């Protein structure tokens, strides 16, 4: 049975005081004045306070014993993880010059400090991102007008009805929480970035543009990209060889002749500036800008040429705004291979990655004592381990000061006094010995432990020990969109902001949470072998909050309908995060989420095991149910209760407390308990929803239950396979006709094929 932590005494100050005063008439009847002004009562209050303090300290002994026991097992508490984010720095009203910033610039979100992870050139321009959004439902009256207007661009061999396609120039500006833009649906599969002069620079003339182009020449364009989560996941192949093929982006500029005219064939040319990989999460792509003479646009175009795509003639989009056109300097085009997915949440220039951390420089620790296993504690835990530098100064001279090496275990350090290996014959070459000047760090508590002489060097007596390190604010570093808005080191006229929320910050682990890992750790020793091992290790990934883990041994999600057990050597983990701002009821893992878990498992898995990390594939489902309410119950309350119960029943998330009960192992012969969320490969059956709704208090009976797939087709059951889970996108609880309610929710959608010539459509205004 588990050991219970004793509570030595739980009495508080008032209880101790009342008990002492109650004993006075028994032991000293002559004492009759118990007012607070009595000196004797004052002494009793003092001793009651001291007794409460002693009891409190005595009750802390078990807590310290628990922490010491964890250290003896080699299970230190997980330190807080630093948040990361994407930052933009804009020169809005500063000098009209490019400012080069180095790395480690401090920016702030209120009191939470961040540091830039790299340098960048802050270009003195504005940038707007656009794409050509197809218009599939343009009224025939307007479509006919544009066909006549652009008839000269059509292929005579094609009929007028299919020779054109229409688009509208849309800015890539998404509000927080908005869905991603699928740029594969753009008419030309390209992202266009308009580089223009700042709104504060007046007058807008050729001299201003010439000055701006001179400032841009030879500088680096830092393009920030926030891609949406891909449909695939992370694959860790056996042997550790990566097989994923990243998407390559091509960043290019218009290649304009000296006279500014289009080539004789009318096909515009573009010069590639850089070929970069699309990041799997928020990231920055860099491209070196050419000379000032090449940062220009075509001139003398026909009034109907701007924005028209005809065959290979891919021109920049038509802005339809004379003010923006007047400030335009040039266009940057971003393209990608055909077939590669491209879904973006945000794009912009002057971007740089940031990390949440604050620095402590030159902190002086207690002087060296020369004793074995000397320890020193840093003042600002939790510590970011890779930033810690410990310098030990033993006197004066060239070798007086040295930077010591951080080791995961000080017991692996070399001896203080170098000695030969008695097992080797005389004259044999001595191998490389581990460093003796080393230490061990507990990042959560900031405790530094030095060696004992035999394993690691002891700091000499009187040695001066200093430390430089960065510390983290943990979960407080997860701030919302636009929260990073201060930069003390920037000059006037500059503005900073984070276009997307920061991510990855987690709080430090407590002793109670670490105790839960003891049994699992003693079983797997950080080496996943069984399904429970994979689930336990995945849930303990620092920096992410894993709510659900389904382990599918011997199963590959890309091999069709194969059941678990058919593909030896492969383990698939289906991961569901605890939070998703876009889909709070059916969370989807982001690329950063899957990458973090992948890195954590990759260092611990057996090299012969291929591990595939995926999120669930949600299948959209519509449902309508007609109920009869028991007389006396409020119909609105019962309907809300039925909706909540059905959403809970179909939820992919486990019930509170069920996620720590072991792994959810999905096999062909059995299913996981329902408390862990909707099981894999379990179909959604209308009769089962009827049974769930009928058990809600206040429901007299169920009249009708209707289900529909995402295409609107009515079904009695929705089969699910592989990693599919249901996503309830529409639910109606009505009193009469459920079929009519479902039809009203789903509606009908028509599809139109893409024509040949892309024509810009100007929005109608009064």
Beta strands, then each sheet from edge to edge (+ up, - down):
strand 1: 84-91
strand 2: 99-101
strand 3: 106-109
strand 4: 112-116
strand 5: 120-122
strand 6: 126-135
strand 7: 164-171
strand 8: 181-182
strand 9: 190-196
strand 10: 220-227
strand 11: 234-236
strand 12: 248-255
strand 13: 269-277
strand 14: 283-288
strand 15: 309-310
strand 16: 313-314
strand 17: 328-336
strand 18: 343-349
strand 19: 351-356
strand 20: 358-365
strand 21: 375-377
strand 22: 389-393
strand 23: 401-407
strand 24: 438-442
strand 25: 447-450
strand 26: 464-471
strand 27: 494-497
strand 28: 546-553
strand 29: 570-577
strand 30: 610-614
strand 31: 617-629
strand 32: 664-665
strand 33: 684-685
strand 34: 699-709
strand 35: 714-715
strand 36: 717-718
strand 37: 724-734
strand 38: 757-760
sheet 1: 3+ 4- 19+ 1- 27+
sheet 2: 2+ 5-
sheet 3: 13+ 12- 17+ 9- 6+ 7- 38-
sheet 4: 8+ 18- 10+ 14-
sheet 5: 11+ 30- 29- 28+ 32+
sheet 6: 15+ 16-
sheet 7: 20+ 26- 22+ 23- 24- 25+ 21-
sheet 8: 35+ 34- 31+ 37+
sheet 9: 33+ 36-
end
